[in-house]
Amino acid sequence: MKTTNTSEKSVIEATILEYFEALNAGDIDAALKLYTDDPVQLPFMQPTIVGTEAVRSGYEGLFGLIRFQMHTKIVELVQMSTDWAFVRTESAGMMTPVRTGQASPATFHELFLLRKTGDAKWRIARYSFSPTAPLPEL
C-alpha cells in the first residue's frame, strides 16, 4: 500500500472498512452514505449502475437475494491528488443465498475510486467488483 499522507490514508481505509460493515449488515442506508452524490457501480457481468437511486435499487435487489459475511484486505491504496484516491481490495468470506439459506465460500477483488467531497469526507465515487471463484446458485 502506498499513499502520500498517513492521516488521509487512515480516513480512506476507514471508508472502505465501513463499507464492508454495511455490506455485511445488509444496511443500504449505511452503504449509500459512503457514496458520492454521483455514484457509478460496475458489477460483474451486469450493466453499469449510475446514480444514487439506481445504486439503492441495486442494493435492494442484492440484499433480497444474498447475505454477506465478508472480510477484506486492502492490497493497494493510492492517493492520486488532494481529492481522488483508489483502493484495491481482496475479500473472502461467506455468501448465503436467501432462498436456500446455504452459506458458501466466496472471494472477490474490488476496485474503489474515492473522491474527497465538500464536507472533507472520502466517499466512493466508482466501484467495480468481480468474483475470483465460482459463486453459489441463487
C-alpha positions as CSV (number, residue, x, y, z in Angstrom):
1,M,0.0,0.0,0.0
2,K,1.2,3.5,-0.7
3,T,-0.2,7.0,-0.2
4,T,1.3,10.4,0.4
5,N,-0.4,11.3,3.7
6,T,-0.8,8.9,6.7
7,S,-3.8,10.8,8.0
8,E,-5.6,10.7,4.7
9,K,-4.7,7.0,4.3
10,S,-6.4,6.2,7.6
11,V,-9.6,8.1,6.6
12,I,-9.7,6.4,3.2
13,E,-9.1,3.0,4.8
14,A,-11.9,3.7,7.3
15,T,-14.3,4.4,4.5
16,I,-13.6,1.0,2.9
17,L,-13.9,-0.8,6.2
18,E,-17.1,0.9,6.9
19,Y,-18.4,-0.1,3.5
20,F,-17.8,-3.8,4.3
21,E,-19.5,-3.4,7.7
22,A,-22.6,-2.0,5.8
23,L,-22.4,-4.8,3.3
24,N,-22.3,-7.5,6.0
25,A,-25.1,-5.9,7.8
26,G,-27.2,-5.6,4.7
27,D,-27.7,-1.9,5.6
28,I,-28.5,0.0,2.4
29,D,-28.6,3.4,4.1
30,A,-25.2,2.9,5.7
31,A,-23.7,1.9,2.4
32,L,-25.2,4.8,0.5
33,K,-23.9,7.4,2.9
34,L,-20.4,6.3,1.9
35,Y,-21.0,7.2,-1.8
36,T,-20.7,10.5,-3.6
37,D,-23.9,12.1,-5.0
38,D,-23.0,10.8,-8.5
39,P,-22.0,7.1,-7.9
40,V,-21.3,4.5,-10.5
41,Q,-21.0,0.8,-9.9
42,L,-19.6,-1.7,-12.4
43,P,-20.8,-5.1,-11.2
44,F,-19.5,-8.3,-12.7
45,M,-21.4,-9.4,-15.8
46,Q,-24.2,-6.8,-15.3
47,P,-25.0,-3.4,-16.8
48,T,-23.4,-0.3,-15.3
49,I,-25.4,1.2,-12.4
50,V,-25.4,5.0,-12.4
51,G,-26.8,7.4,-9.8
52,T,-27.9,7.2,-6.2
53,E,-31.4,5.8,-6.8
54,A,-30.1,3.1,-9.2
55,V,-27.4,2.1,-6.6
56,R,-30.1,2.0,-3.9
57,S,-32.3,-0.2,-6.2
58,G,-29.3,-2.5,-6.9
59,Y,-28.6,-3.0,-3.2
60,E,-32.3,-3.7,-2.5
61,G,-32.2,-6.4,-5.2
62,L,-28.9,-7.8,-4.0
63,F,-29.8,-7.9,-0.3
64,G,-33.1,-9.5,-1.2
65,L,-31.1,-12.4,-2.7
66,I,-27.9,-12.7,-0.7
67,R,-26.5,-12.1,2.8
68,F,-22.8,-11.5,3.1
69,Q,-20.2,-12.1,5.8
70,M,-17.0,-10.9,4.1
71,H,-13.6,-9.8,5.3
72,T,-11.5,-7.6,3.2
73,K,-7.8,-6.8,2.8
74,I,-6.6,-3.6,1.3
75,V,-3.8,-4.5,-1.1
76,E,-3.2,-1.1,-2.7
77,L,-4.2,2.4,-1.7
78,V,-3.0,5.3,-3.8
79,Q,-4.0,8.9,-3.2
80,M,-3.7,10.4,-6.7
81,S,-4.4,14.0,-5.7
82,T,-5.8,16.0,-2.8
83,D,-9.3,14.8,-3.7
84,W,-9.0,11.5,-5.6
85,A,-7.7,8.1,-4.5
86,F,-8.1,4.5,-5.4
87,V,-8.2,1.4,-3.3
88,R,-7.8,-2.2,-4.5
89,T,-9.0,-4.9,-2.2
90,E,-9.3,-8.7,-1.9
91,S,-12.2,-10.1,0.0
92,A,-13.1,-13.5,1.3
93,G,-15.9,-14.9,3.4
94,M,-19.4,-16.4,3.1
95,M,-22.3,-15.7,0.8
96,T,-25.7,-17.0,1.8
97,P,-28.5,-17.1,-0.8
98,V,-31.7,-16.1,1.0
99,R,-33.7,-18.7,-1.0
100,T,-31.6,-21.6,0.3
101,G,-30.0,-20.4,3.5
102,Q,-27.0,-22.5,2.5
103,A,-23.8,-20.5,3.1
104,S,-20.9,-20.9,0.6
105,P,-17.4,-19.5,0.5
106,A,-16.9,-16.5,-1.8
107,T,-13.9,-14.5,-2.9
108,F,-13.8,-11.2,-4.7
109,H,-11.5,-8.5,-5.8
110,E,-12.7,-4.9,-5.8
111,L,-11.6,-1.5,-7.1
112,F,-12.9,1.6,-5.4
113,L,-12.3,5.1,-6.8
114,L,-12.9,7.6,-3.9
115,R,-13.4,11.4,-4.1
116,K,-13.0,13.8,-1.2
117,T,-16.2,15.7,-1.1
118,G,-17.1,19.2,0.1
119,D,-17.6,18.0,3.6
120,A,-14.0,16.7,3.6
121,K,-15.1,13.1,3.7
122,W,-13.7,10.4,1.4
123,R,-16.6,8.8,-0.4
124,I,-16.9,6.1,-3.0
125,A,-17.4,7.6,-6.5
126,R,-16.9,4.4,-8.5
127,Y,-16.9,0.8,-7.5
128,S,-16.1,-2.3,-9.5
129,F,-16.0,-5.8,-8.3
130,S,-15.8,-9.4,-9.6
131,P,-15.7,-12.9,-8.0
132,T,-12.4,-14.7,-8.1
133,A,-14.1,-18.2,-7.8
134,P,-17.4,-19.7,-8.8
135,L,-20.4,-18.3,-6.9
136,P,-23.2,-20.2,-5.3
137,E,-26.5,-20.6,-7.2
138,L,-29.1,-18.0,-6.1
